[in-house]
Amino acid sequence: MMGLAYGLWRRKASAALEPFGITFQQYQLVRQARRKGALILSAAAGELGMDKPTLSLVARKCVEAGWLTRTDSMTDRRASRLSLSGLGEELLDKIEALRLFSPESLGDALDVLGSEERSELKRMMDRVSRRARDVFV
């Protein structure tokens, strides 16, 4: 059930990001770089739930677009650091100003729930999200 809901939400999110010229995976990586300050490429794969080849491709495209900067380690290419660029910061500001990923953006999908049920669902999802970060990050 959650997988289906997530899939539908992700399609909606991807469509909302399309006018900005960024994919959902690229958005996740750029947003994570903002949150963390800098990312080590090899560690970011696990944090974002992407395999390393996919993350490498996503990172390369974000660097080419100018949203991230990449600093390679002199001794280990896998230890490349990704940092948010000024252009990436501007992009995130524009996207987040539209509140595309706020709980309210789920709109009609949550209309079947009453206000108490929505509050309870939000509380539970916040709890699961915190636990997932503890376990997977």
DSSP file (Angstrom, degrees, kcal/mol; ACC not computed):
  #  RESIDUE AA STRUCTURE BP1 BP2  ACC     N-H-->O    O-->H-N    N-H-->O    O-->H-N    TCO  KAPPA ALPHA  PHI   PSI    X-CA   Y-CA   Z-CA
    1    1 A M     >        0   0    0      0, 0.0     4,-2.4     0, 0.0     5,-0.2   0.000 360.0 360.0 360.0 -50.8    0.0    0.0    0.0
    2    2 A M  H  >  +     0   0    0      1,-0.2     4,-2.9     2,-0.2     5,-0.2   0.880 360.0  55.9 -63.4 -36.1    2.7    2.5    1.0
    3    3 A G  H  > S+     0   0    0      2,-0.2     4,-2.5     1,-0.2    -1,-0.2   0.909 108.2  47.1 -61.8 -42.2    4.7    1.5   -2.1
    4    4 A L  H  > S+     0   0    0      2,-0.2     4,-2.4     1,-0.2    -2,-0.2   0.936 113.5  47.5 -64.1 -46.8    1.8    2.4   -4.3
    5    5 A A  H  X S+     0   0    0     -4,-2.4     4,-2.6     1,-0.2    -2,-0.2   0.912 113.0  49.1 -61.7 -42.3    1.1    5.7   -2.6
    6    6 A Y  H  X S+     0   0    0     -4,-2.9     4,-3.0     2,-0.2    -1,-0.2   0.918 109.9  51.7 -63.7 -42.8    4.8    6.5   -2.8
    7    7 A G  H  X S+     0   0    0     -4,-2.5     4,-2.0     2,-0.2    -2,-0.2   0.913 112.0  45.8 -59.8 -44.0    5.0    5.7   -6.5
    8    8 A L  H  X S+     0   0    0     -4,-2.4     4,-2.0     2,-0.2    -1,-0.2   0.919 114.2  48.2 -65.0 -43.7    2.0    7.9   -7.2
    9    9 A W  H  X S+     0   0    0     -4,-2.6     4,-2.8     1,-0.2    -2,-0.2   0.906 109.9  52.6 -63.0 -41.5    3.4   10.7   -5.1
   10   10 A R  H  X S+     0   0    0     -4,-3.0     4,-2.9     2,-0.2    -1,-0.2   0.889 107.7  51.1 -64.6 -38.5    6.8   10.4   -6.8
   11   11 A R  H  X S+     0   0    0     -4,-2.0     4,-2.2     2,-0.2    -1,-0.2   0.918 111.8  47.8 -62.6 -41.7    5.3   10.6  -10.3
   12   12 A K  H  X S+     0   0    0     -4,-2.0     4,-2.0     2,-0.2    -2,-0.2   0.919 112.8  48.8 -63.7 -43.0    3.5   13.8   -9.2
   13   13 A A  H  X S+     0   0    0     -4,-2.8     4,-1.8     2,-0.2    -2,-0.2   0.911 109.8  51.5 -63.2 -43.1    6.7   15.2   -7.7
   14   14 A S  H  X S+     0   0    0     -4,-2.9     4,-1.3     1,-0.2    -1,-0.2   0.906 109.9  49.4 -61.3 -42.0    8.6   14.4  -10.9
   15   15 A A  H  < S+     0   0    0     -4,-2.2    -1,-0.2     1,-0.2    -2,-0.2   0.884 110.2  51.1 -64.5 -38.1    6.0   16.2  -13.0
   16   16 A A  H  < S+     0   0    0     -4,-2.0    -1,-0.2     1,-0.2    -2,-0.2   0.822 111.7  47.5 -68.8 -30.7    6.2   19.2  -10.7
   17   17 A L  H ><>S+     0   0    0     -4,-1.8     3,-1.9     1,-0.2     5,-1.1   0.712  89.3  86.2 -81.4 -21.4   10.0   19.3  -11.0
   18   18 A E  G ><5S+     0   0    0     -4,-1.3     3,-2.0     1,-0.3    -1,-0.2   0.855  82.3  56.8 -52.0 -44.2   10.0   19.0  -14.8
   19   19 A P  G 3 5S+     0   0    0      0, 0.0    -1,-0.3     0, 0.0    -2,-0.1   0.752 104.4  55.3 -61.8 -20.3    9.7   22.7  -15.5
   20   20 A F  G < 5S-     0   0    0     -3,-1.9    -2,-0.2     2,-0.2     3,-0.1   0.522 113.0-120.6 -87.3  -6.2   12.8   23.3  -13.4
   21   21 A G  T < 5S+     0   0    0     -3,-2.0     2,-0.4    -4,-0.5    -3,-0.2   0.779  74.6 116.7  73.7  27.2   14.8   20.9  -15.6
   22   22 A I      < -     0   0    0     -5,-1.1    -1,-0.2    -8,-0.1    -2,-0.2  -0.978  57.4-135.5-130.2 140.6   15.6   18.6  -12.6
   23   23 A T     >  -     0   0    0     -2,-0.4     4,-2.5    -3,-0.1     5,-0.2  -0.414  30.9-107.3 -85.8 168.5   14.7   15.0  -12.0
   24   24 A F  H  > S+     0   0    0      2,-0.2     4,-2.5     1,-0.2     5,-0.1   0.914 120.9  49.4 -62.4 -43.1   13.5   13.7   -8.7
   25   25 A Q  H  > S+     0   0    0      2,-0.2     4,-2.1     1,-0.2    -1,-0.2   0.900 111.4  49.0 -64.3 -40.1   16.8   11.9   -8.0
   26   26 A Q  H  > S+     0   0    0      2,-0.2     4,-2.8     1,-0.2     5,-0.3   0.916 110.3  51.6 -64.0 -42.1   18.7   15.0   -8.8
   27   27 A Y  H  X S+     0   0    0     -4,-2.5     4,-2.8     1,-0.2     5,-0.2   0.920 108.2  52.0 -59.4 -44.2   16.5   17.0   -6.5
   28   28 A Q  H  X S+     0   0    0     -4,-2.5     4,-2.2     1,-0.2    -1,-0.2   0.924 112.5  45.2 -58.5 -44.8   17.1   14.5   -3.7
   29   29 A L  H  X S+     0   0    0     -4,-2.1     4,-2.2     2,-0.2    -2,-0.2   0.926 114.4  46.7 -67.2 -45.6   20.9   14.8   -4.2
   30   30 A V  H  X S+     0   0    0     -4,-2.8     4,-1.7     1,-0.2    -2,-0.2   0.908 113.9  49.0 -63.5 -41.6   21.0   18.6   -4.4
   31   31 A R  H  X S+     0   0    0     -4,-2.8     4,-2.3    -5,-0.3    -1,-0.2   0.893 109.7  51.5 -64.8 -40.1   18.7   18.9   -1.4
   32   32 A Q  H  X S+     0   0    0     -4,-2.2     4,-2.8    -5,-0.2     5,-0.3   0.882 106.6  54.5 -64.8 -37.7   20.9   16.5    0.6
   33   33 A A  H  X S+     0   0    0     -4,-2.2     4,-1.7     1,-0.2    51,-0.3   0.876 108.8  49.1 -63.4 -36.4   23.9   18.6   -0.3
   34   34 A R  H  < S+     0   0    0     -4,-1.7    -2,-0.2     2,-0.2    -1,-0.2   0.930 113.8  45.9 -66.4 -44.4   22.1   21.6    1.2
   35   35 A R  H  < S+     0   0    0     -4,-2.3    -2,-0.2     1,-0.2    -1,-0.2   0.907 121.5  35.4 -65.1 -42.7   21.2   19.8    4.3
   36   36 A K  H  < S-     0   0    0     -4,-2.8     2,-0.8    -5,-0.1    -1,-0.2   0.666  95.3-133.5 -89.1 -17.9   24.7   18.2    4.9
   37   37 A G  S  < S+     0   0    0     -4,-1.7    47,-0.6    -5,-0.3     2,-0.3  -0.327  85.0  11.9  91.0 -52.8   26.8   21.1    3.7
   38   38 A A  E    S-A   83   0A   0     -2,-0.8     2,-0.4    45,-0.2    45,-0.2  -0.974  73.0-147.8-153.3 147.5   29.0   18.7    1.7
   39   39 A L  E     -A   82   0A   0     43,-2.7    43,-2.9    -2,-0.3     2,-0.6  -0.926  13.5-135.2-119.3 142.0   28.5   15.1    0.8
   40   40 A I  E >>  -A   81   0A   0     -2,-0.4     4,-2.1    41,-0.2     3,-0.9  -0.882  25.8-136.8 -90.5 123.0   31.1   12.3    0.2
   41   41 A L  H 3> S+     0   0    0     39,-3.3     4,-0.9    -2,-0.6    38,-0.2   0.855  99.3  50.6 -52.0 -45.6   29.9   10.6   -2.9
   42   42 A S  H 34 S+     0   0    0     36,-1.3     4,-0.5    38,-0.2    -1,-0.3   0.834 114.1  44.7 -66.6 -30.8   30.4    7.1   -1.7
   43   43 A A  H <> S+     0   0    0     -3,-0.9     4,-1.4     1,-0.2     3,-0.4   0.792 101.8  66.7 -80.8 -29.0   28.4    7.7    1.5
   44   44 A A  H  X S+     0   0    0     -4,-2.1     4,-2.1     1,-0.2     6,-0.2   0.786  87.2  69.3 -65.7 -27.4   25.6    9.6   -0.2
   45   45 A A  H  X>S+     0   0    0     -4,-0.9     5,-2.2     1,-0.2     4,-0.9   0.947 104.0  41.1 -57.0 -50.7   24.4    6.5   -2.0
   46   46 A G  H  45S+     0   0    0     -4,-0.5     3,-0.4    -3,-0.4    -1,-0.2   0.878 112.5  55.2 -65.2 -38.3   23.2    4.8    1.1
   47   47 A E  H  <5S+     0   0    0     -4,-1.4    -1,-0.2     1,-0.2    -2,-0.2   0.846 116.4  36.9 -63.2 -33.8   21.8    8.0    2.5
   48   48 A L  H  <5S-     0   0    0     -4,-2.1    -1,-0.2    -3,-0.2    -2,-0.2   0.449 108.9-117.3-101.1  -2.0   19.6    8.5   -0.6
   49   49 A G  T  <5S+     0   0    0     -4,-0.9     2,-0.3    -3,-0.4    -3,-0.2   0.817  71.8 128.8  70.6  29.7   18.7    4.9   -1.2
   50   50 A M      < -     0   0    0     -5,-2.2    -1,-0.3    -6,-0.2    -2,-0.2  -0.873  61.7-115.9-113.1 148.9   20.5    4.8   -4.6
   51   51 A D     >  -     0   0    0     -2,-0.3     4,-2.5    -3,-0.1     5,-0.2  -0.465  35.7-107.4 -76.0 161.3   23.0    2.3   -5.8
   52   52 A K  H  > S+     0   0    0      1,-0.2     4,-2.6     2,-0.2     5,-0.2   0.873 116.3  51.6 -62.9 -41.4   26.5    3.8   -6.5
   53   53 A P  H  > S+     0   0    0      0, 0.0     4,-1.9     0, 0.0    -1,-0.2   0.919 112.9  46.9 -62.0 -39.8   26.4    3.7  -10.3
   54   54 A T  H  > S+     0   0    0      1,-0.2     4,-2.7     2,-0.2    -2,-0.2   0.935 112.4  49.6 -64.6 -45.2   23.1    5.5  -10.3
   55   55 A L  H  X S+     0   0    0     -4,-2.5     4,-3.2     1,-0.2     5,-0.2   0.896 107.8  54.2 -61.7 -40.0   24.3    8.1   -7.8
   56   56 A S  H  X S+     0   0    0     -4,-2.6     4,-2.4     2,-0.2    -1,-0.2   0.916 111.4  45.2 -59.9 -43.0   27.5    8.7   -9.9
   57   57 A L  H  X S+     0   0    0     -4,-1.9     4,-2.2     2,-0.2    -2,-0.2   0.929 114.5  47.7 -65.6 -46.0   25.3    9.4  -13.0
   58   58 A V  H  X S+     0   0    0     -4,-2.7     4,-2.1     1,-0.2    -2,-0.2   0.921 113.2  48.9 -61.2 -44.6   23.0   11.7  -11.0
   59   59 A A  H  X S+     0   0    0     -4,-3.2     4,-2.5     1,-0.2     5,-0.2   0.917 109.1  52.3 -62.7 -43.7   25.9   13.5   -9.4
   60   60 A R  H  X S+     0   0    0     -4,-2.4     4,-2.7    -5,-0.2    -1,-0.2   0.918 110.6  47.8 -58.9 -43.9   27.6   14.0  -12.8
   61   61 A K  H  X S+     0   0    0     -4,-2.2     4,-2.0     1,-0.2    -1,-0.2   0.874 111.0  50.9 -66.8 -36.4   24.4   15.5  -14.3
   62   62 A C  H  X>S+     0   0    0     -4,-2.1     5,-1.9     2,-0.2     6,-1.2   0.883 112.0  47.1 -67.7 -37.7   24.0   17.8  -11.3
   63   63 A V  H ><5S+     0   0    0     -4,-2.5     3,-0.9     4,-0.2    -2,-0.2   0.927 111.6  50.6 -67.4 -44.9   27.6   19.0  -11.6
   64   64 A E  H 3<5S+     0   0    0     -4,-2.7    -2,-0.2     1,-0.3    -1,-0.2   0.859 109.1  51.9 -60.5 -35.8   27.2   19.5  -15.4
   65   65 A A  H 3<5S-     0   0    0     -4,-2.0    -1,-0.3    -5,-0.2    -2,-0.2   0.647 115.6-118.6 -75.3 -14.6   24.0   21.5  -14.7
   66   66 A G  T <<5S+     0   0    0     -3,-0.9    22,-0.5    -4,-0.6    21,-0.4   0.550  84.1 114.5  89.8   7.9   26.0   23.7  -12.2
   67   67 A W  S   <S+     0   0    0     -5,-1.9    18,-2.4    20,-0.2     2,-0.3   0.789  79.8  29.0 -81.2 -28.5   23.9   22.8   -9.2
   68   68 A L  E     -B   84   0A   0     -6,-1.2     2,-0.4    16,-0.2    -2,-0.2  -0.916  69.4-142.5-127.9 154.3   26.7   21.0   -7.4
   69   69 A T  E     -B   83   0A   0     14,-2.8    14,-2.4    -2,-0.3     2,-0.5  -0.916  16.9-147.4-112.9 148.4   30.5   21.3   -7.4
   70   70 A R  E     -B   82   0A   0     -2,-0.4     2,-0.5    12,-0.2    12,-0.2  -0.957  11.2-171.0-121.1 130.4   32.7   18.3   -7.2
   71   71 A T  E     -B   81   0A   0     10,-2.6    10,-2.9    -2,-0.5     2,-0.2  -0.974  18.5-145.8-119.3 116.0   36.1   18.1   -5.5
   72   72 A D        -     0   0    0     -2,-0.5     2,-0.2     8,-0.2     5,-0.1  -0.566  16.6-117.1 -83.8 143.7   38.0   14.9   -6.1
   73   73 A S        -     0   0    0      3,-0.6     7,-0.1    -2,-0.2     6,-0.1  -0.516  16.2-134.4 -71.5 143.4   40.2   13.3   -3.5
   74   74 A M  S    S+     0   0    0     -2,-0.2     3,-0.1     1,-0.2    -1,-0.1   0.790 103.6  31.4 -68.4 -26.8   43.8   13.1   -4.5
   75   75 A T  S    S+     0   0    0      1,-0.3     2,-0.3     4,-0.1    -1,-0.2   0.680 126.6  29.0-107.0 -21.5   44.0    9.6   -3.3
   76   76 A D    >   -     0   0    0      1,-0.1     3,-2.0     3,-0.0    -3,-0.6  -0.866  52.3-162.4-149.5 107.8   40.6    8.1   -3.9
   77   77 A R  G >  S+     0   0    0     -2,-0.3     3,-1.4     1,-0.3    -4,-0.1   0.799  93.3  65.5 -60.7 -28.4   38.1    9.1   -6.5
   78   78 A R  G 3  S+     0   0    0      1,-0.3   -36,-1.3   -37,-0.1    -1,-0.3   0.689  91.7  65.0 -67.4 -15.7   35.3    7.4   -4.6
   79   79 A A  G <  S+     0   0    0     -3,-2.0    -1,-0.3   -38,-0.2    -2,-0.2   0.107  73.1 147.1 -94.6  22.4   35.8   10.0   -1.9
   80   80 A S    <   -     0   0    0     -3,-1.4   -39,-3.3   -40,-0.1     2,-0.4  -0.269  41.7-136.6 -57.2 142.4   34.7   12.9   -4.1
   81   81 A R  E     -AB  40  71A   0    -10,-2.9   -10,-2.6   -41,-0.2     2,-0.5  -0.877  11.8-157.2-105.5 136.9   33.0   15.7   -2.2
   82   82 A L  E     -AB  39  70A   0    -43,-2.9   -43,-2.7    -2,-0.4     2,-0.3  -0.944  13.2-177.8-112.3 131.9   29.8   17.3   -3.6
   83   83 A S  E     -AB  38  69A   0    -14,-2.4   -14,-2.8    -2,-0.5     2,-0.3  -0.951  32.2-104.5-129.1 149.7   28.9   20.8   -2.4
   84   84 A L  E     - B   0  68A   0    -47,-0.6   -16,-0.2    -2,-0.3     2,-0.1  -0.531  35.9-147.9 -71.8 132.6   25.9   23.0   -3.3
   85   85 A S     >  -     0   0    0    -18,-2.4     4,-2.3    -2,-0.3     5,-0.1  -0.441  29.1-103.1 -91.6 171.6   26.7   25.8   -5.7
   86   86 A G  H  > S+     0   0    0      1,-0.2     4,-2.3     2,-0.2     5,-0.2   0.889 125.1  52.3 -60.4 -39.5   25.1   29.2   -5.8
   87   87 A L  H  > S+     0   0    0    -21,-0.4     4,-2.3     2,-0.2    -1,-0.2   0.888 108.7  50.3 -64.5 -39.2   23.0   28.1   -8.7
   88   88 A G  H  > S+     0   0    0    -22,-0.5     4,-2.5   -21,-0.3    -2,-0.2   0.890 108.9  52.0 -64.5 -39.8   21.9   25.0   -6.8
   89   89 A E  H  X S+     0   0    0     -4,-2.3     4,-2.3     2,-0.2    -2,-0.2   0.921 110.1  48.5 -61.8 -45.0   20.9   27.2   -3.9
   90   90 A E  H  X S+     0   0    0     -4,-2.3     4,-2.2     2,-0.2    -2,-0.2   0.911 110.6  51.4 -61.6 -43.1   18.8   29.4   -6.2
   91   91 A L  H  X S+     0   0    0     -4,-2.3     4,-2.5     1,-0.2    -2,-0.2   0.937 110.6  47.3 -60.7 -48.0   17.1   26.4   -7.7
   92   92 A L  H  X S+     0   0    0     -4,-2.5     4,-3.1     1,-0.2     5,-0.3   0.897 109.4  54.2 -62.3 -39.9   16.2   24.9   -4.3
   93   93 A D  H  X S+     0   0    0     -4,-2.3     4,-1.7     1,-0.2    -1,-0.2   0.921 110.5  46.7 -59.4 -43.4   14.8   28.3   -3.2
   94   94 A K  H  X S+     0   0    0     -4,-2.2     4,-0.8     2,-0.2    -2,-0.2   0.925 115.6  45.0 -64.4 -45.0   12.6   28.4   -6.2
   95   95 A I  H ><>S+     0   0    0     -4,-2.5     3,-1.0     1,-0.2     5,-0.8   0.937 114.7  47.2 -65.3 -46.8   11.3   24.9   -5.8
   96   96 A E  H ><5S+     0   0    0     -4,-3.1     3,-1.2     1,-0.3    -1,-0.2   0.773 101.3  65.6 -70.5 -25.2   10.8   25.1   -2.1
   97   97 A A  H 3<5S+     0   0    0     -4,-1.7    -1,-0.3    -5,-0.3    -2,-0.2   0.797  99.3  54.0 -64.0 -27.1    8.9   28.5   -2.5
   98   98 A L  T <<5S-     0   0    0     -3,-1.0    -1,-0.2    -4,-0.8    -2,-0.2   0.555 102.5-137.0 -83.6  -7.9    6.2   26.6   -4.4
   99   99 A R  T X 5 +     0   0    0     -3,-1.2     3,-1.1    -4,-0.3    -3,-0.1   0.875  44.7 158.4  53.6  42.3    5.8   24.1   -1.4
  100  100 A L  T 3 <S+     0   0    0     -5,-0.8    -1,-0.1     1,-0.2    -4,-0.1   0.781  72.4  40.0 -64.2 -27.5    5.7   21.2   -3.9
  101  101 A F  T 3  S+     0   0    0     -6,-0.1    -1,-0.2    -5,-0.1    -2,-0.1   0.093  85.6 119.7-115.4  22.9    6.7   18.7   -1.2
  102  102 A S  S X  S-     0   0    0     -3,-1.1     3,-1.7     1,-0.1     4,-0.3  -0.468  78.5-108.6 -79.9 159.2    4.8   20.0    1.8
  103  103 A P  G >  S+     0   0    0      0, 0.0     3,-1.5     0, 0.0     4,-0.2   0.841 120.1  62.2 -55.9 -32.2    2.2   17.7    3.5
  104  104 A E  G >  S+     0   0    0      1,-0.3     3,-1.7     2,-0.2     6,-0.1   0.759  87.5  72.5 -65.1 -23.0   -0.5   19.9    2.0
  105  105 A S  G <  S+     0   0    0     -3,-1.7    -1,-0.3     1,-0.3     3,-0.2   0.658  80.2  72.5 -69.5 -13.1    0.7   19.0   -1.5
  106  106 A L  G X  S+     0   0    0     -3,-1.5     3,-2.1    -4,-0.3     4,-0.4   0.714  74.1 153.4 -72.9 -18.3   -0.8   15.5   -1.0
  107  107 A G  G X   +     0   0    0     -3,-1.7     3,-1.7     1,-0.3     4,-0.5   0.090  60.3  22.1  38.6-115.8   -4.1   17.2   -1.4
  108  108 A D  G >  S+     0   0    0      1,-0.3     3,-1.0     2,-0.2     4,-0.4   0.751 114.0  68.3 -57.9 -29.8   -6.9   14.9   -2.7
  109  109 A A  G <  S+     0   0    0     -3,-2.1     3,-0.4     1,-0.3    -1,-0.3   0.832 106.1  41.3 -62.1 -30.5   -5.1   11.8   -1.6
  110  110 A L  G X  S+     0   0    0     -3,-1.7     3,-2.1    -4,-0.4    -1,-0.3   0.474  86.3  95.0 -96.0  -2.2   -5.7   12.6    2.0
  111  111 A D  T <  S+     0   0    0     -3,-1.0    -1,-0.2    -4,-0.5    -2,-0.1   0.736  74.6  67.4 -61.2 -21.2   -9.2   13.9    1.6
  112  112 A V  T 3  S+     0   0    0     -3,-0.4     2,-0.3    -4,-0.4    -1,-0.3   0.652  93.1  75.5 -73.2 -13.0  -10.5   10.5    2.6
  113  113 A L  S <  S-     0   0    0     -3,-2.1     2,-0.1     1,-0.1    -3,-0.0  -0.760  80.9-126.9-101.2 145.1   -9.2   11.1    6.1
  114  114 A G     >  -     0   0    0     -2,-0.3     4,-2.4     1,-0.1     5,-0.2  -0.288  37.5 -96.5 -76.1 172.7  -10.7   13.3    8.7
  115  115 A S  H  > S+     0   0    0      1,-0.2     4,-2.2     2,-0.2     5,-0.2   0.873 125.2  49.6 -63.8 -38.3   -8.6   16.0   10.4
  116  116 A E  H  > S+     0   0    0      2,-0.2     4,-2.4     1,-0.2    -1,-0.2   0.907 111.2  50.0 -65.4 -40.6   -7.8   13.8   13.4
  117  117 A E  H  > S+     0   0    0      2,-0.2     4,-2.8     1,-0.2    -2,-0.2   0.893 110.0  50.6 -65.3 -39.6   -6.7   10.9   11.1
  118  118 A R  H  X S+     0   0    0     -4,-2.4     4,-2.7     2,-0.2    -1,-0.2   0.921 110.6  49.2 -63.4 -43.0   -4.5   13.2    9.1
  119  119 A S  H  X S+     0   0    0     -4,-2.2     4,-2.4     2,-0.2    -2,-0.2   0.917 112.7  47.6 -61.7 -42.9   -2.8   14.5   12.3
  120  120 A E  H  X S+     0   0    0     -4,-2.4     4,-2.6     2,-0.2    -2,-0.2   0.911 111.8  50.0 -65.0 -42.7   -2.3   10.9   13.4
  121  121 A L  H  X S+     0   0    0     -4,-2.8     4,-2.9     2,-0.2     5,-0.2   0.923 111.3  49.1 -61.7 -44.4   -0.9    9.9   10.0
  122  122 A K  H  X S+     0   0    0     -4,-2.7     4,-2.6     2,-0.2     5,-0.2   0.924 111.0  50.0 -61.1 -44.5    1.5   12.9   10.1
  123  123 A R  H  X S+     0   0    0     -4,-2.4     4,-1.9     1,-0.2    -2,-0.2   0.922 113.6  45.6 -59.9 -44.6    2.6   12.0   13.6
  124  124 A M  H  X S+     0   0    0     -4,-2.6     4,-2.6     2,-0.2    -2,-0.2   0.910 113.1  49.0 -66.8 -42.1    3.2    8.4   12.6
  125  125 A M  H  X S+     0   0    0     -4,-2.9     4,-2.7     2,-0.2    -2,-0.2   0.884 109.9  51.9 -67.2 -37.1    5.1    9.3    9.4
  126  126 A D  H  X S+     0   0    0     -4,-2.6     4,-2.4    -5,-0.2    -1,-0.2   0.918 111.3  48.2 -61.2 -42.4    7.3   11.8   11.2
  127  127 A R  H  X S+     0   0    0     -4,-1.9     4,-2.2    -5,-0.2    -2,-0.2   0.919 112.7  46.9 -64.3 -44.7    8.1    9.0   13.7
  128  128 A V  H  X S+     0   0    0     -4,-2.6     4,-2.9     2,-0.2    -2,-0.2   0.903 111.6  52.2 -64.0 -41.1    8.9    6.5   10.9
  129  129 A S  H  X S+     0   0    0     -4,-2.7     4,-2.2     2,-0.2    -2,-0.2   0.917 109.6  48.3 -62.2 -44.0   11.0    9.1    9.1
  130  130 A R  H  X S+     0   0    0     -4,-2.4     4,-1.9     1,-0.2    -1,-0.2   0.921 114.0  46.9 -61.8 -43.2   13.1    9.8   12.2
  131  131 A R  H  X S+     0   0    0     -4,-2.2     4,-2.5     1,-0.2     5,-0.2   0.903 109.3  53.7 -65.9 -41.3   13.6    6.1   12.8
  132  132 A A  H  X S+     0   0    0     -4,-2.9     4,-3.3     1,-0.2     5,-0.4   0.900 107.9  50.9 -61.2 -40.1   14.5    5.5    9.2
  133  133 A R  H  X S+     0   0    0     -4,-2.2     4,-1.7     1,-0.2    -1,-0.2   0.908 110.9  49.0 -63.3 -40.3   17.2    8.2    9.4
  134  134 A D  H  < S+     0   0    0     -4,-1.9    -2,-0.2     1,-0.2    -1,-0.2   0.896 119.7  37.4 -63.4 -40.0   18.6    6.6   12.6
  135  135 A V  H  < S+     0   0    0     -4,-2.5    -2,-0.2     1,-0.1    -3,-0.2   0.901 127.4  29.7 -80.2 -43.1   18.7    3.2   10.9
  136  136 A F  H  <        0   0    0     -4,-3.3    -3,-0.2    -5,-0.2    -2,-0.2   0.592 360.0 360.0-101.6 -11.7   19.7    4.0    7.4
  137  137 A V     <        0   0    0     -4,-1.7    -1,-0.2    -5,-0.4    -3,-0.1   0.437 360.0 360.0-109.6 360.0   21.9    7.1    7.6
